């Protein structure tokens, strides 16, 4: 079911940096380099395939732009909001804040790939 504007705007409050772009939602993810772009694009592709809900993804050297809409309803549905949340969870995951088993990326700039 296509969401109305009020429901979309309310859902976007719980997401990180997603905006309405016509009949879809969009997120621009700044990146440090092409290697990081490819790693993250493939990870997004994996979760999209598992969800069986496929975004349009635009890749450049230093950013990824993800567009979500549900074609069979002609706009934004709960599927788009749910996949946007999964993408946010993927991007924002910091293993160093979990139980301590995984330390996360070293702090040096040579190890960074998502520009946050």
C-alpha positions in Angstrom: 0.0 0.0 0.0 1.3 3.5 -0.9 1.9 5.6 2.1 0.4 9.1 2.4 2.6 12.2 2.9 2.0 12.3 6.6 3.1 8.7 7.1 6.2 9.2 5.0 7.2 12.3 6.8 6.7 10.6 10.1 8.7 7.6 9.1 11.6 9.8 7.8 12.0 11.2 11.3 13.3 7.7 12.4 15.7 7.4 9.5 19.2 8.9 9.1 19.4 11.4 6.3 16.6 10.1 4.0 14.6 12.7 2.1 11.6 12.6 -0.2 12.6 12.9 -3.9 9.4 12.9 -5.9 7.7 9.6 -5.6 10.7 7.9 -3.8 13.0 8.4 -0.9 16.6 9.1 -1.3 19.8 9.0 0.7 23.2 10.3 -0.3 26.1 8.5 1.5 29.4 10.3 1.4 32.4 8.0 1.0 36.2 8.4 1.1 37.1 6.3 -1.9 36.0 4.0 -4.7 37.0 0.8 -2.7 34.5 1.9 0.0 31.8 2.7 -2.5 32.1 -0.8 -4.0 32.1 -2.5 -0.6 29.0 -0.7 0.6 27.2 -1.0 -2.7 27.6 -4.7 -2.6 26.5 -4.9 1.0 23.4 -2.9 0.2 22.8 -5.2 -2.8 23.0 -8.2 -0.6 20.4 -7.0 1.9 18.2 -5.8 -0.9 18.3 -9.2 -2.6 17.5 -10.9 0.7 14.6 -8.6 1.2 13.5 -9.0 -2.4 13.1 -5.2 -2.7 15.6 -3.6 -5.0 16.7 0.0 -4.8 18.1 2.1 -7.6 21.7 2.9 -6.7 23.9 5.6 -8.2 27.7 5.1 -7.6 30.3 7.8 -7.9 33.9 7.9 -6.7 33.0 9.6 -3.4 29.3 8.8 -2.8 26.5 6.4 -3.1 23.0 7.6 -3.7 20.2 5.1 -2.9 16.6 5.6 -4.2 13.7 3.6 -2.9 10.2 3.3 -4.2 7.7 0.5 -4.7 6.9 0.4 -8.4 3.8 -1.7 -8.1 2.1 0.9 -5.8 3.5 3.9 -7.7 5.3 5.5 -4.8 6.6 5.0 -1.3 5.5 2.0 0.7 6.4 0.4 4.1 8.8 -1.8 2.1 10.9 1.3 1.3 10.9 2.5 4.9 11.9 -1.0 6.2 14.7 -1.3 3.7 15.9 2.2 4.4 16.1 1.3 8.1 18.2 -1.8 7.2 20.5 0.2 5.1 20.9 2.7 8.0 21.6 -0.1 10.4 24.3 -1.4 8.0 26.0 2.0 7.6 25.8 3.0 11.2 26.8 -0.3 12.8 29.8 0.3 15.1 31.1 -3.0 16.4 33.2 -1.3 19.1 29.9 -0.4 20.8 28.7 -4.0 20.9 30.0 -6.5 23.5 33.6 -5.7 22.8 34.4 -8.9 20.8 34.9 -6.8 17.6 37.0 -3.7 17.8 35.9 -1.9 14.6 38.0 0.0 12.2 41.3 1.5 13.4 41.2 5.3 13.8 43.7 6.1 11.1 42.4 7.9 8.0 43.7 5.1 5.7 41.1 2.8 7.2 38.1 5.0 6.8 35.7 4.5 3.9 32.3 5.9 5.0 32.6 9.7 5.4 30.6 10.3 8.6 
